[in-house]
Amino acid sequence: GAVVSQHPSRVICKSGTSVKIECRSLDFQATTMFWYRQFPKQSLMLMATSNEGSKATYEQGVEKDKFLINHASLTLSTLTVTSAHPEDSSFYICSARVHGNYGYTFGSGTRLTVV
Amino acid sequence: GESVGLHLPTLSVQEGDNSIINCAYSNSASDYFIWYKQESGKGPQFIIDIRSNMDKRQGQRVTVLLNKTVKHLSLQIAATQPGDSAVYFCAEPNSGYSTLTFGKGTMLLVSP
């Protein structure tokens, strides 16, 4: 149980375009989802916390107008990287906390390459 | 503020050896810790967790030790296998259990 599905697993886009990444909780309702970014050989850095039906909370230094987060339902959160640039190339990972449980479940990640 | 860090960035072992991965934390009020395994190109996978009211917890081939006096925890992997090769992170929830902070990670390389 507590499976999080993330798509796409890999995406290559041209500089200046936008890319949407989806994160779905398959067998539970996720009131809160988290978005992380991970550069090569580095740790996961929290970008933002998305709450169903309300605005996301962004970590310091993360541009909310560049990384648009939508959490319109209890099973889906999306991250849109707008006007992507090569420096946005990274591994993006979503996570959800299972309600009433201390566990955190992670998606399989999305490798974004901006060319 | 809270922070979680690791001592060793890379650990190379031979198959069959026991591996020990270390992690230090700074918040003495922390009461819950999680170890994750991340294989290349994948998201983190839960390995084992431990609460601060415990000093030791064992799983299948893995043991986590918590030393609250020196704010240190370790992950021990017994009879390490090539499939254990991955990056290992310790992680710590914030006080409200709303977010996780990850340590820097240790890459474990297991050679046959």
gemmi code that builds the backbone of each chain (N, CA, C; Angstrom):
import gemmi

chains = {
    "A": [
        ("GLY", (0.817, -1.202, 0.000), (0.000, 0.000, 0.000), (0.853, 1.255, 0.000)),
        ("ALA", (0.202, 2.424, -0.022), (0.855, 3.734, 0.004), (1.822, 3.902, -1.156)),
        ("VAL", (1.303, 3.797, -2.356), (2.132, 3.926, -3.558), (1.930, 5.308, -4.169)),
        ("VAL", (3.041, 5.925, -4.526), (3.025, 7.208, -5.223), (3.578, 7.004, -6.627)),
        ("SER", (2.806, 7.419, -7.610), (3.210, 7.264, -9.007), (3.586, 8.625, -9.565)),
        ("GLN", (4.729, 8.703, -10.195), (5.224, 9.971, -10.727), (5.505, 9.818, -12.217)),
        ("HIS", (5.034, 10.800, -12.994), (5.236, 10.776, -14.449), (5.498, 12.172, -14.985)),
        ("PRO", (6.300, 12.312, -16.028), (7.046, 11.218, -16.673), (8.318, 10.870, -15.888)),
        ("SER", (8.948, 9.798, -16.246), (10.191, 9.434, -15.577), (11.376, 10.214, -16.160)),
        ("ARG", (11.242, 10.531, -17.444), (12.279, 11.323, -18.101), (11.621, 12.286, -19.060)),
        ("VAL", (12.164, 13.484, -19.152), (11.665, 14.444, -20.122), (12.806, 15.351, -20.553)),
        ("ILE", (12.826, 15.588, -21.860), (13.786, 16.525, -22.441), (12.987, 17.641, -23.085)),
        ("CYS", (13.307, 18.857, -22.749), (12.561, 19.974, -23.325), (13.524, 21.055, -23.782)),
        ("LYS", (13.019, 21.904, -24.629), (13.832, 23.013, -25.131), (13.776, 24.178, -24.146)),
        ("SER", (14.833, 24.909, -24.119), (14.917, 26.069, -23.247), (13.776, 27.043, -23.561)),
        ("GLY", (13.106, 27.523, -22.542), (12.010, 28.457, -22.729), (10.637, 27.826, -22.700)),
        ("THR", (10.574, 26.521, -22.801), (9.284, 25.834, -22.751), (8.950, 25.432, -21.315)),
        ("SER", (7.725, 24.951, -21.130), (7.272, 24.535, -19.802), (7.060, 23.033, -19.760)),
        ("VAL", (7.270, 22.472, -18.613), (7.137, 21.030, -18.426), (6.303, 20.756, -17.184)),
        ("LYS", (5.363, 19.821, -17.312), (4.528, 19.462, -16.175), (4.867, 18.060, -15.701)),
        ("ILE", (5.019, 17.922, -14.407), (5.297, 16.629, -13.785), (4.129, 16.293, -12.864)),
        ("GLU", (3.645, 15.058, -12.974), (2.498, 14.639, -12.171), (2.901, 13.671, -11.082)),
        ("CYS", (2.221, 13.800, -9.968), (2.461, 12.919, -8.831), (1.102, 12.467, -8.299)),
        ("ARG", (0.869, 11.159, -8.338), (-0.420, 10.620, -7.921), (-0.258, 9.629, -6.772)),
        ("SER", (-1.134, 9.751, -5.806), (-1.207, 8.726, -4.765), (-2.236, 7.705, -5.246)),
        ("LEU", (-1.803, 6.463, -5.354), (-2.635, 5.455, -6.006), (-3.639, 4.786, -5.072)),
        ("ASP", (-3.300, 4.601, -3.840), (-4.162, 3.813, -2.965), (-4.406, 4.496, -1.625)),
        ("PHE", (-4.196, 5.801, -1.604), (-4.491, 6.534, -0.386), (-4.710, 8.000, -0.756)),
        ("GLN", (-5.294, 8.730, 0.153), (-5.520, 10.143, -0.076), (-4.392, 10.945, 0.563)),
        ("ALA", (-3.780, 11.788, -0.238), (-2.630, 12.555, 0.228), (-3.026, 14.012, 0.408)),
        ("THR", (-3.283, 14.391, 1.624), (-3.622, 15.777, 1.901), (-2.440, 16.689, 1.598)),
        ("THR", (-1.268, 16.169, 1.849), (-0.050, 16.944, 1.658), (0.926, 16.170, 0.798)),
        ("MET", (1.478, 16.844, -0.174), (2.540, 16.259, -0.999), (3.735, 17.193, -0.987)),
        ("PHE", (4.892, 16.626, -1.230), (6.137, 17.380, -1.175), (6.887, 17.237, -2.495)),
        ("TRP", (7.548, 18.301, -2.887), (8.358, 18.270, -4.096), (9.806, 18.554, -3.733)),
        ("TYR", (10.686, 17.666, -4.201), (12.116, 17.787, -3.957), (12.851, 17.916, -5.286)),
        ("ARG", (14.017, 18.518, -5.197), (14.924, 18.576, -6.345), (16.256, 17.991, -5.891)),
        ("GLN", (16.857, 17.240, -6.786), (18.120, 16.587, -6.446), (19.109, 16.741, -7.588)),
        ("PHE", (20.202, 17.418, -7.354), (21.268, 17.540, -8.338), (22.206, 16.357, -8.176)),
        ("PRO", (22.975, 16.053, -9.238), (23.842, 14.864, -9.207), (24.741, 14.823, -7.978)),
        ("LYS", (24.775, 13.679, -7.357), (25.632, 13.413, -6.195), (25.338, 14.343, -5.033)),
        ("GLN", (24.109, 14.814, -4.966), (23.711, 15.646, -3.844), (22.456, 15.085, -3.193)),
        ("SER", (22.098, 15.667, -2.086), (20.942, 15.194, -1.353), (19.652, 15.781, -1.930)),
        ("LEU", (18.537, 15.328, -1.397), (17.246, 15.872, -1.801), (17.021, 17.195, -1.078)),
        ("MET", (16.631, 18.190, -1.837), (16.336, 19.493, -1.256), (14.855, 19.772, -1.436)),
        ("LEU", (14.178, 20.049, -0.352), (12.756, 20.329, -0.419), (12.522, 21.649, -1.150)),
        ("MET", (11.638, 21.601, -2.135), (11.287, 22.805, -2.878), (10.019, 23.440, -2.309)),
        ("ALA", (9.008, 22.599, -2.109), (7.718, 23.130, -1.680), (6.846, 22.024, -1.116)),
        ("THR", (5.892, 22.452, -0.348), (4.887, 21.556, 0.216), (3.544, 21.948, -0.369)),
        ("SER", (2.866, 21.000, -0.982), (1.571, 21.318, -1.572), (0.459, 20.721, -0.727)),
        ("ASN", (-0.525, 21.534, -0.471), (-1.666, 21.112, 0.329), (-2.916, 21.127, -0.535)),
        ("GLU", (-3.678, 20.076, -0.472), (-4.872, 19.951, -1.289), (-5.815, 21.115, -1.053)),
        ("GLY", (-6.173, 21.792, -2.142), (-7.142, 22.866, -2.075), (-6.606, 24.210, -1.618)),
        ("SER", (-5.313, 24.308, -1.393), (-4.754, 25.594, -0.978), (-3.414, 25.826, -1.667)),
        ("LYS", (-2.878, 27.006, -1.463), (-1.617, 27.355, -2.117), (-0.454, 26.581, -1.511)),
        ("ALA", (0.509, 26.324, -2.350), (1.688, 25.607, -1.896), (2.568, 26.514, -1.037)),
        ("THR", (3.313, 25.897, -0.178), (4.288, 26.611, 0.647), (5.674, 26.344, 0.090)),
        ("TYR", (6.362, 27.395, -0.326), (7.657, 27.241, -0.972), (8.795, 27.464, 0.027)),
        ("GLU", (9.850, 26.723, -0.178), (11.047, 26.916, 0.644), (11.776, 28.183, 0.183)),
        ("GLN", (12.556, 28.692, 1.083), (13.301, 29.906, 0.779), (14.205, 29.687, -0.425)),
        ("GLY", (14.154, 30.649, -1.351), (15.006, 30.571, -2.525), (14.361, 29.882, -3.722)),
        ("VAL", (13.200, 29.301, -3.551), (12.504, 28.635, -4.650), (11.479, 29.600, -5.240)),
        ("GLU", (11.590, 29.855, -6.534), (10.710, 30.824, -7.186), (9.329, 30.215, -7.436)),
        ("LYS", (8.339, 30.737, -6.782), (6.997, 30.175, -6.910), (6.397, 30.423, -8.287)),
        ("ASP", (6.833, 31.482, -8.963), (6.296, 31.754, -10.303), (6.957, 30.889, -11.358)),
        ("LYS", (8.078, 30.312, -11.012), (8.779, 29.447, -11.953), (8.370, 27.989, -11.750)),
        ("PHE", (8.168, 27.627, -10.518), (7.793, 26.251, -10.188), (6.360, 26.278, -9.658)),
        ("LEU", (5.426, 26.100, -10.605), (4.017, 26.174, -10.254), (3.524, 24.829, -9.731)),
        ("ILE", (2.914, 24.863, -8.584), (2.416, 23.642, -7.975), (0.912, 23.724, -7.815)),
        ("ASN", (0.249, 22.667, -8.264), (-1.196, 22.570, -8.149), (-1.556, 21.268, -7.455)),
        ("HIS", (-2.419, 21.366, -6.464), (-2.824, 20.169, -5.715), (-4.349, 20.220, -5.606)),
        ("ALA", (-4.988, 19.961, -6.755), (-6.426, 20.165, -6.853), (-7.255, 19.029, -6.263)),
        ("SER", (-6.652, 17.878, -6.100), (-7.403, 16.753, -5.538), (-6.552, 16.034, -4.507)),
        ("LEU", (-7.170, 15.123, -3.784), (-6.458, 14.396, -2.738), (-5.515, 13.339, -3.286)),
        ("THR", (-5.530, 13.149, -4.594), (-4.661, 12.123, -5.167), (-3.714, 12.644, -6.238)),
        ("LEU", (-3.731, 13.939, -6.504), (-2.892, 14.446, -7.584), (-2.283, 15.797, -7.237)),
        ("SER", (-0.983, 15.875, -7.405), (-0.265, 17.142, -7.318), (0.601, 17.260, -8.559)),
        ("THR", (0.673, 18.457, -9.121), (1.503, 18.669, -10.302), (2.509, 19.784, -10.047)),
        ("LEU", (3.664, 19.600, -10.660), (4.718, 20.615, -10.626), (4.985, 21.017, -12.065)),
        ("THR", (4.834, 22.300, -12.369), (5.124, 22.797, -13.710), (6.344, 23.699, -13.646)),
        ("VAL", (7.355, 23.319, -14.394), (8.552, 24.152, -14.504), (8.323, 25.066, -15.695)),
        ("THR", (8.163, 26.329, -15.438), (7.855, 27.278, -16.501), (9.128, 27.915, -17.055)),
        ("SER", (9.089, 28.211, -18.344), (10.229, 28.836, -19.020), (11.539, 28.175, -18.560)),
        ("ALA", (11.606, 26.896, -18.814), (12.742, 26.115, -18.321), (14.061, 26.556, -18.942)),
        ("HIS", (15.102, 26.500, -18.163), (16.451, 26.813, -18.614), (17.364, 25.641, -18.274)),
        ("PRO", (18.506, 25.557, -18.904), (19.401, 24.422, -18.641), (19.726, 24.226, -17.161)),
        ("GLU", (19.782, 25.307, -16.403), (20.097, 25.174, -14.967), (18.966, 24.533, -14.170)),
        ("ASP", (17.790, 24.394, -14.817), (16.677, 23.705, -14.157), (16.775, 22.196, -14.334)),
        ("SER", (17.714, 21.768, -15.167), (17.909, 20.331, -15.356), (18.262, 19.699, -14.015)),
        ("SER", (17.494, 18.692, -13.657), (17.677, 18.085, -12.338), (16.773, 16.864, -12.237)),
        ("PHE", (16.845, 16.223, -11.097), (15.974, 15.088, -10.786), (14.937, 15.595, -9.796)),
        ("TYR", (13.668, 15.543, -10.200), (12.591, 16.041, -9.352), (11.830, 14.851, -8.770)),
        ("ILE", (11.596, 14.900, -7.476), (10.962, 13.779, -6.783), (9.802, 14.294, -5.936)),
        ("CYS", (8.676, 13.605, -6.036), (7.546, 13.973, -5.185), (7.417, 12.962, -4.055)),
        ("SER", (6.727, 13.379, -3.038), (6.542, 12.525, -1.869), (5.207, 12.860, -1.233)),
        ("ALA", (4.659, 11.906, -0.542), (3.412, 12.138, 0.175), (3.507, 11.488, 1.542)),
        ("ARG", (2.901, 12.136, 2.486), (2.833, 11.545, 3.820), (1.492, 10.844, 3.940)),
        ("VAL", (1.525, 9.633, 4.361), (0.298, 8.871, 4.520), (-0.422, 9.384, 5.756)),
        ("HIS", (-1.672, 9.802, 5.560), (-2.441, 10.410, 6.643), (-2.542, 9.477, 7.833)),
        ("GLY", (-2.261, 10.022, 9.012), (-2.367, 9.226, 10.227), (-1.184, 8.305, 10.435)),
        ("ASN", (-0.183, 8.458, 9.602), (0.986, 7.577, 9.645), (2.222, 8.456, 9.547)),
        ("TYR", (3.292, 8.034, 10.195), (4.484, 8.851, 10.099), (5.264, 8.577, 8.817)),
        ("GLY", (4.770, 7.653, 8.011), (5.521, 7.278, 6.825), (5.425, 8.294, 5.709)),
        ("TYR", (6.490, 8.380, 4.967), (6.566, 9.233, 3.793), (6.881, 8.335, 2.606)),
        ("THR", (6.066, 8.414, 1.575), (6.264, 7.588, 0.387), (6.718, 8.465, -0.762)),
        ("PHE", (7.678, 7.952, -1.521), (8.273, 8.737, -2.603), (7.906, 8.200, -3.971)),
        ("GLY", (7.799, 9.130, -4.920), (7.657, 8.733, -6.307), (9.000, 8.284, -6.851)),
        ("SER", (8.981, 7.817, -8.081), (10.196, 7.279, -8.686), (11.077, 8.348, -9.297)),
        ("GLY", (10.612, 9.596, -9.291), (11.443, 10.688, -9.768), (11.274, 10.987, -11.246)),
        ("THR", (11.585, 12.212, -11.631), (11.549, 12.664, -13.017), (12.873, 13.323, -13.354)),
        ("ARG", (13.534, 12.780, -14.358), (14.795, 13.363, -14.812), (14.471, 14.400, -15.869)),
        ("LEU", (14.655, 15.675, -15.550), (14.402, 16.759, -16.491), (15.720, 17.240, -17.083)),
        ("THR", (15.751, 17.261, -18.399), (16.910, 17.797, -19.111), (16.429, 18.922, -20.006)),
        ("VAL", (16.975, 20.099, -19.811), (16.611, 21.257, -20.617), (17.766, 21.557, -21.564)),
        ("VAL", (17.443, 21.550, -22.865), (18.513, 21.741, -23.871), (18.338, 23.062, -24.622)),
    ],
    "B": [
        ("GLY", (19.187, 25.898, 13.739), (18.086, 25.165, 13.146), (18.394, 23.685, 13.062)),
        ("GLU", (17.430, 22.935, 12.555), (17.644, 21.502, 12.442), (18.583, 21.212, 11.285)),
        ("SER", (19.377, 20.205, 11.420), (20.218, 19.761, 10.315), (20.575, 18.302, 10.526)),
        ("VAL", (20.726, 17.634, 9.433), (21.114, 16.228, 9.485), (22.286, 16.046, 8.547)),
        ("GLY", (23.347, 15.449, 8.961), (24.514, 15.306, 8.091), (25.136, 13.943, 8.187)),
        ("LEU", (25.992, 13.647, 7.275), (26.660, 12.365, 7.219), (28.157, 12.576, 7.266)),
        ("HIS", (28.885, 11.565, 7.794), (30.323, 11.684, 7.894), (31.010, 11.245, 6.613)),
        ("LEU", (30.561, 10.151, 5.979), (31.278, 9.548, 4.872), (30.506, 9.672, 3.584)),
        ("PRO", (31.062, 10.311, 2.586), (30.368, 10.412, 1.306), (30.368, 9.116, 0.498)),
        ("THR", (31.417, 8.312, 0.603), (31.504, 7.066, -0.146), (32.072, 5.972, 0.748)),
        ("LEU", (31.460, 4.809, 0.674), (31.921, 3.652, 1.413), (32.023, 2.471, 0.460)),
        ("SER", (33.228, 1.934, 0.335), (33.439, 0.781, -0.546), (33.701, -0.458, 0.299)),
        ("VAL", (32.946, -1.508, 0.033), (33.099, -2.751, 0.796), (33.100, -3.937, -0.156)),
        ("GLN", (33.543, -5.037, 0.355), (33.501, -6.289, -0.398), (32.196, -7.009, -0.070)),
        ("GLU", (31.707, -7.742, -1.041), (30.513, -8.548, -0.829), (30.714, -9.463, 0.382)),
        ("GLY", (29.724, -9.497, 1.229), (29.806, -10.331, 2.422), (30.245, -9.579, 3.662)),
        ("ASP", (30.880, -8.421, 3.466), (31.285, -7.613, 4.612), (30.054, -6.983, 5.264)),
        ("ASN", (30.257, -6.515, 6.484), (29.235, -5.701, 7.128), (29.537, -4.230, 6.843)),
        ("SER", (28.516, -3.457, 6.582), (28.675, -2.035, 6.279), (28.069, -1.195, 7.391)),
        ("ILE", (28.718, -0.088, 7.669), (28.198, 0.839, 8.671), (28.182, 2.230, 8.064)),
        ("ILE", (27.014, 2.819, 8.027), (26.838, 4.162, 7.495), (26.400, 5.053, 8.644)),
        ("ASN", (27.039, 6.194, 8.763), (26.827, 7.065, 9.913), (26.068, 8.330, 9.563)),
        ("CYS", (25.455, 8.898, 10.584), (24.690, 10.126, 10.413), (24.702, 10.890, 11.722)),
        ("ALA", (24.893, 12.204, 11.635), (24.839, 13.052, 12.814), (23.664, 14.004, 12.682)),
        ("TYR", (23.076, 14.350, 13.804), (21.996, 15.324, 13.783), (22.276, 16.373, 14.840)),
        ("SER", (21.626, 17.502, 14.714), (21.959, 18.609, 15.603), (20.854, 18.948, 16.604)),
        ("ASN", (19.618, 18.551, 16.293), (18.508, 18.928, 17.151), (18.290, 17.864, 18.224)),
        ("SER", (18.603, 18.194, 19.444), (18.481, 17.218, 20.527), (17.032, 16.849, 20.814)),
        ("ALA", (16.101, 17.646, 20.298), (14.685, 17.346, 20.514), (14.121, 16.393, 19.463)),
        ("SER", (14.921, 16.049, 18.475), (14.460, 15.142, 17.421), (14.067, 13.807, 18.025)),
        ("ASP", (12.926, 13.292, 17.597), (12.445, 12.058, 18.209), (12.144, 10.943, 17.209)),
        ("TYR", (12.489, 11.167, 15.941), (12.183, 10.151, 14.953), (13.152, 10.288, 13.803)),
        ("PHE", (13.692, 9.165, 13.355), (14.658, 9.166, 12.267), (14.347, 8.031, 11.298)),
        ("ILE", (14.659, 8.291, 10.040), (14.365, 7.313, 8.996), (15.607, 7.132, 8.131)),
        ("TRP", (15.866, 5.925, 7.725), (16.905, 5.633, 6.751), (16.251, 5.266, 5.424)),
        ("TYR", (16.796, 5.866, 4.348), (16.315, 5.582, 3.012), (17.463, 5.071, 2.147)),
        ("LYS", (17.097, 4.246, 1.176), (18.029, 3.771, 0.157), (17.580, 4.338, -1.174)),
        ("GLN", (18.506, 4.924, -1.907), (18.169, 5.451, -3.226), (19.083, 4.852, -4.273)),
        ("GLU", (18.504, 4.065, -5.145), (19.255, 3.519, -6.272), (19.292, 4.559, -7.391)),
        ("SER", (20.244, 4.395, -8.268), (20.459, 5.369, -9.321), (19.202, 5.582, -10.159)),
        ("GLY", (18.787, 6.831, -10.295), (17.641, 7.153, -11.138), (16.289, 6.821, -10.533)),
        ("LYS", (16.262, 6.531, -9.235), (15.002, 6.179, -8.583), (14.759, 7.056, -7.361)),
        ("GLY", (13.534, 6.999, -6.873), (13.221, 7.719, -5.659), (13.688, 6.960, -4.426)),
        ("PRO", (13.756, 7.617, -3.289), (14.183, 6.953, -2.046), (13.202, 5.864, -1.617)),
        ("GLN", (13.773, 4.795, -1.070), (12.954, 3.706, -0.537), (13.200, 3.591, 0.952)),
        ("PHE", (12.125, 3.450, 1.693), (12.214, 3.292, 3.143), (12.975, 2.015, 3.494)),
        ("ILE", (13.900, 2.142, 4.437), (14.612, 0.958, 4.923), (14.170, 0.609, 6.324)),
        ("ILE", (14.366, 1.557, 7.215), (14.070, 1.313, 8.620), (13.974, 2.650, 9.332)),
        ("ASP", (13.227, 2.677, 10.418), (13.127, 3.903, 11.193), (13.362, 3.600, 12.667)),
        ("ILE", (13.505, 4.657, 13.437), (13.714, 4.469, 14.871), (13.213, 5.702, 15.616)),
        ("ARG", (12.608, 5.460, 16.750), (12.141, 6.548, 17.597), (13.166, 6.790, 18.688)),
        ("SER", (13.117, 7.967, 19.259), (14.135, 8.350, 20.228), (14.023, 7.590, 21.547)),
        ("ASN", (12.941, 6.882, 21.755), (12.828, 6.097, 22.984), (13.481, 4.719, 22.837)),
        ("MET", (14.140, 4.532, 21.685), (14.843, 3.289, 21.426), (16.304, 3.591, 21.138)),
        ("ASP", (17.166, 2.630, 21.439), (18.580, 2.745, 21.110), (18.938, 1.915, 19.893)),
        ("LYS", (18.104, 0.940, 19.622), (18.447, -0.012, 18.564), (17.164, -0.578, 17.984)),
        ("ARG", (17.214, -0.793, 16.686), (16.089, -1.450, 16.046), (16.627, -2.294, 14.913)),
        ("GLN", (16.102, -3.490, 14.810), (16.625, -4.411, 13.803), (15.582, -4.743, 12.767)),
        ("GLY", (16.067, -4.877, 11.535), (15.218, -5.357, 10.465), (15.903, -6.537, 9.808)),
        ("GLN", (15.517, -6.801, 8.599), (16.155, -7.904, 7.888), (17.509, -7.447, 7.365)),
        ("ARG", (18.550, -7.957, 7.925), (19.957, -7.620, 7.587), (20.343, -6.191, 7.925)),
        ("VAL", (19.441, -5.394, 8.421), (19.770, -4.012, 8.782), (19.472, -3.757, 10.247)),
        ("THR", (20.320, -2.913, 10.821), (20.154, -2.502, 12.204), (20.423, -1.011, 12.285)),
        ("VAL", (19.588, -0.286, 12.973), (19.840, 1.124, 13.198), (20.131, 1.310, 14.680)),
        ("LEU", (21.184, 2.055, 14.953), (21.570, 2.382, 16.316), (21.446, 3.884, 16.517)),
        ("LEU", (20.903, 4.268, 17.639), (20.725, 5.678, 17.949), (21.438, 6.000, 19.252)),
        ("ASN", (22.334, 6.959, 19.199), (23.030, 7.428, 20.389), (22.636, 8.877, 20.622)),
        ("LYS", (21.704, 9.050, 21.521), (21.173, 10.398, 21.745), (22.176, 11.282, 22.473)),
        ("THR", (23.086, 10.686, 23.187), (24.067, 11.464, 23.941), (24.947, 12.279, 23.007)),
        ("VAL", (25.370, 11.652, 21.919), (26.229, 12.347, 20.958), (25.492, 12.702, 19.672)),
        ("LYS", (24.174, 12.498, 19.683), (23.335, 12.844, 18.528), (23.859, 12.200, 17.251)),
        ("HIS", (23.903, 10.898, 17.301), (24.462, 10.129, 16.201), (23.625, 8.883, 15.970)),
        ("LEU", (23.413, 8.572, 14.722), (22.783, 7.300, 14.406), (23.533, 6.614, 13.284)),
        ("SER", (23.407, 5.328, 13.251), (24.106, 4.561, 12.229), (23.198, 3.483, 11.663)),
        ("LEU", (23.503, 3.116, 10.440), (22.806, 2.027, 9.756), (23.822, 0.933, 9.505)),
        ("GLN", (23.550, -0.228, 10.015), (24.435, -1.354, 9.803), (23.755, -2.343, 8.869)),
        ("ILE", (24.481, -2.723, 7.839), (23.987, -3.710, 6.884), (24.858, -4.946, 7.005)),
        ("ALA", (24.250, -6.040, 7.328), (24.991, -7.284, 7.493), (25.120, -8.022, 6.159)),
        ("ALA", (26.256, -8.666, 5.977), (26.493, -9.476, 4.776), (26.109, -8.698, 3.523)),
        ("THR", (26.771, -7.584, 3.330), (26.435, -6.670, 2.233), (26.506, -7.378, 0.884)),
        ("GLN", (25.524, -7.092, 0.055), (25.422, -7.703, -1.266), (25.546, -6.638, -2.355)),
        ("PRO", (25.905, -7.031, -3.560), (26.000, -6.042, -4.655), (24.704, -5.248, -4.832)),
        ("GLY", (23.582, -5.877, -4.567), (22.302, -5.178, -4.678), (22.103, -4.101, -3.630)),
        ("ASP", (22.968, -4.064, -2.646), (22.895, -3.013, -1.638), (23.583, -1.734, -2.102)),
        ("SER", (24.273, -1.807, -3.217), (24.942, -0.623, -3.751), (23.906, 0.448, -4.060)),
        ("ALA", (24.048, 1.600, -3.436), (23.081, 2.687, -3.580), (23.579, 3.854, -2.733)),
        ("VAL", (22.812, 4.917, -2.732), (23.076, 6.020, -1.814), (22.104, 5.889, -0.644)),
        ("TYR", (22.620, 6.043, 0.551), (21.822, 5.914, 1.754), (21.723, 7.269, 2.443)),
        ("PHE", (20.498, 7.622, 2.790), (20.241, 8.884, 3.457), (19.580, 8.637, 4.810)),
        ("CYS", (19.993, 9.420, 5.794), (19.176, 9.504, 6.993), (18.280, 10.724, 6.813)),
        ("ALA", (17.128, 10.683, 7.418), (16.185, 11.786, 7.292), (15.474, 11.994, 8.617)),
        ("GLU", (15.060, 13.204, 8.798), (14.469, 13.607, 10.078), (13.278, 14.499, 9.805)),
        ("PRO", (12.101, 14.171, 10.335), (10.950, 15.056, 10.165), (11.117, 16.317, 11.014)),
        ("ASN", (10.441, 17.372, 10.611), (10.432, 18.561, 11.462), (9.503, 18.324, 12.652)),
        ("SER", (9.396, 19.288, 13.507), (8.664, 19.077, 14.757), (7.190, 18.754, 14.524)),
        ("GLY", (6.636, 19.224, 13.432), (5.240, 18.953, 13.136), (5.026, 17.751, 12.241)),
        ("TYR", (6.115, 17.050, 11.940), (6.062, 15.891, 11.044), (5.468, 16.259, 9.688)),
        ("SER", (5.650, 17.494, 9.265), (5.100, 17.904, 7.987), (6.114, 17.783, 6.863)),
        ("THR", (7.383, 17.881, 7.160), (8.412, 17.759, 6.120), (9.568, 16.921, 6.628)),
        ("LEU", (10.368, 16.455, 5.677), (11.562, 15.685, 5.982), (12.793, 16.465, 5.577)),
        ("THR", (13.811, 16.423, 6.388), (15.116, 16.974, 6.027), (16.059, 15.805, 5.842)),
        ("PHE", (16.732, 15.786, 4.718), (17.637, 14.699, 4.393), (19.077, 15.065, 4.713)),
        ("GLY", (19.823, 14.070, 5.122), (21.254, 14.229, 5.265), (21.918, 14.257, 3.901)),
        ("LYS", (23.241, 14.393, 3.908), (23.970, 14.546, 2.649), (24.050, 13.256, 1.845)),
        ("GLY", (23.938, 12.138, 2.484), (23.972, 10.868, 1.784), (25.336, 10.221, 1.772)),
        ("THR", (25.334, 8.907, 1.756), (26.558, 8.117, 1.611), (26.353, 7.126, 0.499)),
        ("MET", (27.294, 7.111, -0.440), (27.205, 6.132, -1.515), (27.907, 4.853, -1.068)),
        ("LEU", (27.187, 3.771, -1.089), (27.744, 2.473, -0.738), (28.044, 1.704, -2.015)),
        ("LEU", (29.289, 1.328, -2.172), (29.707, 0.554, -3.341), (30.128, -0.833, -2.875)),
        ("VAL", (29.472, -1.846, -3.387), (29.760, -3.222, -2.989), (30.358, -3.956, -4.176)),
        ("SER", (31.566, -4.403, -3.996), (32.238, -5.134, -5.081), (32.182, -6.634, -4.801)),
        ("PRO", (32.021, -7.413, -5.877), (31.907, -8.863, -5.705), (33.222, -9.492, -5.253)),
    ],
}
model = gemmi.Model(1)
for chain_id, residues in chains.items():
    chain = gemmi.Chain(chain_id)
    for i, (resn, *xyz) in enumerate(residues, 1):
        res = gemmi.Residue()
        res.name, res.seqid = resn, gemmi.SeqId(i, " ")
        for name, pos in zip(("N", "CA", "C"), xyz):
            atom = gemmi.Atom()
            atom.name, atom.element = name, gemmi.Element(name[0])
            atom.pos, atom.b_iso = gemmi.Position(*pos), 0.0
            res.add_atom(atom)
        chain.add_residue(res)
    model.add_chain(chain)
structure = gemmi.Structure()
structure.add_model(model)
structure.setup_entities()
